[in-house]
Amino acid sequence: MGLHKKTVKENGSNLQETNPTMMIKQDTLNKIITRKFMQNKLAVAGACFLIILICATLLAPWITKYDPSEQFLLNKLAFPGGEHLLGTDTLGRDMFSRLLYGARVSLLVGFVSVAGSIFIGTVVGAVAGYYGGKIDALLMRFVDVVISFPSLFLLITLVTLFQPSIFTLVLIFALFGWTGTARLVRGEFLSLRTREFVLAAKTMGLRSTRIIFHHILPNALGPIIVAATLGIGGVILAESALSYLGLGIQPPTPSWGNMLQDGQNLAIMMNDWWYPLLPGFMILLTVLAFNFIGDGLRDAFDPKTIEK
């Protein structure tokens, strides 16, 4: 046993040499990925917008002096400018502060729910792809069952059964948004499990969990990161749609979706067109930013690009 452990330790460098992520120095690999990402101007623009948006939401109490729920009934639907930078809504609440605090809700739901779904999907896909056989067939049939439910009707049904809240939305999106990641990770593991560095690790007697999480998973992180980035934009859009239908974030908590719903009035759209335009424009810019970043990361993590 002692001789076996010594052999494993001595051959550790040989295993790393056969691992494709170790063939290029990590700092060089990071530089290549960063350079390729920076060459995509739309991706850089999306990243800059998101950085500014996240900083603004975190510093919202210091950026605006208004509480998002504070009403100024004598100053309803005030035009942007002056004391209220982006005007006021139908109850006289400051639109700028509500957009900032609404961004908090959208980003929180997006990041937390996608983190949960990525975790579940990665574990399921890794187990299915690594072990294969009956385990793979069983897990993939379960994935097919979950995918078979219409996502929009499923979301509406679950939200109506439980009281709408941020926690409810995060839980629902996390529990039913992992199937795409599971299929993606499974495909990566099916491709990687026959590579030389995996076979070498098995020959050296390493545990399956170590092989999965320390040797195969790092080589599949690129597609997972891209899927997570694109998934956040989709969750933000879904949360806004549910809030617009009155099934998501409930007033007075500000959300881009319920702000948009509040402005869906013919008189408002004709006379105060800027009011529904602002939250809709923020939804558009944020989702586009995540999509641009996802496209940039997909090109940056492309193995053909890294090998050059």
N, C-alpha and C positions, 0 to 999 in steps of 0.2 A: 504493500500500500504506500509506504513511504517513497519507494522508488518511483511509483506511478505519479505521485504528487510532484516529485522533483522533476520528472519528465515533462509534466504539464506546464510547470513553471518555466523550465528551460525552453520549451517550445512555444511559449506565449508570443515571443517576437515573430516566430514563423507564421503563427495564426494571424497576427496583425498584418503581416506582409501580404497575405492572400486576401485580406478584407479590402474591398475596393475603396472604402472610405479612408483607409489608412495609406493607400498608395500615393495619395497627394497629401502633403502636409496640411494640417487643419487651417493654419493661417492663410496658406495659399488658396485653399478651397474657398474660404470665406471671402477672400479678395476677389476671386473669380465671380462668385455669386453676387457680391455687392456691385462689381463693375457692370455685370450684365443687367442687373436690376436698374442701376442708375442710367443706363443707356435707353431705358424705356421712359420717355418723358411723361406719358400719361400715368404710369405707375408712380413716378416720383411726385407728380402733381396730386394724385390721390393720397399718397402718404403724407404730404405736407398739409393737405386739407384736414385729414384725420387727426394729425398731431395738434393742429390749431384748435380743432373742435374738442378734442379730449381735454386739452389744457383749459379751454374756455369753460367747459362744464365743471371741471374741478375747482376753478377759481370763480365760479358764478356768484357766490356771496360777496366777493370783492369787486366784481365787474359791474354788477347792477345793484342798485340800492332798493329795488322793488322786490317784494315777496310775490311769487308767481300766483298766489291765491288772493292777494290783496285787491279789493274792488274799488273802483272810482266811478260810481254810477253816474256822476255828472259829466263824465268825460268818456262816454262809450263810443267805440269805433272812431277814435281820434286818428287822424291821418298821420303817417310816419313823419317824424321830425319834431323838433322842439324838446319838450320835457320827456316825452316818450319816443325813443329813437325809432322804433318800428311800429308805433301806434298802439292802440288798445283794442281789446276784443269786445264782444257784445255785453260784457259785464264790467267793462272799464279796466280789465286787468292788463298789465304791461306785457306786450307781445314779445319783446326782447327777452325778458326774464323767463317767460313761459317756454320760449324756444330753447333756451339754454337748459332749463330744468327738464324739459321734454327730451332733450338729447341725452341727458343722464339716464332716463328710463330706457330709451331705445338701445343705447350702447350697453347698459347693464344686462338687459334681456338678451341681446345678441351675443356678447362675450361669454356670459355664464352658461347659457343654454348650449352654445356651440362647444364650449369646453367639455360639458357633460356628455354631449352626443359623440364628440370625437373620442373621448375616453372609452365609452361603451363600444363604439364601432371598431376602434383599434383592437380592443381585447378580443371581441368576437371574431373579427377578421383574422387576427394573428393566430388564434387557436385553430380556426378552420383551415387556414392556409398551411400551417406548419404540420398539423397531424394528418389532415386529409382523410380519406376513407369515409367511414360511417359518421365520424364526428363532423367532418366537413359537410356531408350530405344533410345531416340533421340540422345543423346551424343554418345552412343556406335555405333549407325549406322553411325554417322559422322566419328568416329574413323575407322570403317571398310572401309569407302570410302577412307580415306587417306592412310590406309595400302594397299589397293588394287592396288595402283600405284607402278610399279616396282621402287624401290628406286634408283638404279644406273642410269637407263635411265632418271628418274625424275631429279636427280642431274645434269646430263650432259646437259639436256635440259634447265634447269633454269640457269646454269652457262653460257651457250652459248648465252642465251637471254640477260643477264646482263653482264656488264664488270667484269671479274674475279678480285677479291680483297679479302682482309681479311674480310672486312665488309660483302661482299656478301656471302662468305662461312659461316660465323657465322650466318647470318640471315637465310640462307637456312637450315643449320643443325638444328637450333633452332626451326624453323617453321614446319619442317617435321620429327623431331626426338623424338617427345613427346608421340607418340601413345602407345609405350610399357609401359612407366611410367604411363600413364592414366589407362591402364588395370590393372597394378599392384596395384596402389593406390585404384582403385575401388574395387578390390577383398578384400583388407585389410579393407576398410570401410564397405563393406557388412558384413564382419565377426565381426567387432568391434561395429557396431551401435546397436547391440542387447545386448551388455554387460551391466552389472549392473550399472557401473559408468555413462554410457551414458543415460540409462533410469532414473537414479537419477537426472542427470543434466536437463533432459527434465521436470521431475516432479517439479523441483525447479524453472522452468520458465526461464532458461537461453536462450539467443538468439542462433539461429542455427549457426551463424558465430563463436560465442565463443565456442560452443560445438565442431565444426569442427576443429578449429585451436588451441584450448587450451586443449582439452581433447582427441580427437580421433587422430589427426595428430601426436602428440608426440609418440603415441604407434605404428605408422606406419613408423617412421623415419628409422628404421633399413633396411628394403628392399629398401627404396628410396635411401639411401646412397650407398648401394651395387650396385643398378642399375646405379647410377651416376658414380661410379668408373669404372664399366665395360663400360659404354657409352663413357667415355673420350678416352679409348683405341680404340674403334670403330671409333670415329670421327677422331682421328689422322691418323688411317689407311685409312679412306675414303679421307681425305684431301691430303694425300701423293699420293693416287691413282689418284685423279683429277689433282694434280700438275704434276705427271708423264705423264699424257695424254696431258698436256699443257692447261688444263682448270681450274687450280687452281691458286696458287700464281705465278705471272709472274716475270721472271728475270728483273732486276738484284737482286731483293729481294731474299735472300737465303731461300730455303725450301728443306727439305729432299727429297721430291718428285721430284722437278725439278733438283736437284743435281743427283738423281738416273737416271733420263731421259737423262741428259747430258752425262752420262757415258755409255749409251747403244750403244756402237760402237764396232764392232768386233775387230778392231785393239787395242782399249783401253782395252777391256776385256782380250785380250791375252797377251798384253805387260804391261799394267798398271792395273792389276786386282784389286789392292787395292782401286782404285778410286771409282768405283761403289759399292764396298763392304762396305765402311765406312758409307754412309747414309743408306744403306739397313740394316746394323747391328744396327744402332741407332734406326731405326723404329722397328725392331724386339725386341730389349731390352726394349724400352719404352712401347710398347703394352703388352709385357709379364709382365712387372712390374705392370701395371694397372690391368691386369687380375689376377695376384697373390694376389694383395691387395684386389681385389673384392672377391676372394675366401676366404681370411682370414677374411674379415669383415662379410661375409655371415655366416661363422662358429661362429664368435664371437657374432653376434646378434641373433643367434638361440635361441628362447625362451626356448627350452628344456635344453640347456646348462646353461642359466641364472638361471633357477629354481633350478638347482642342488646345 
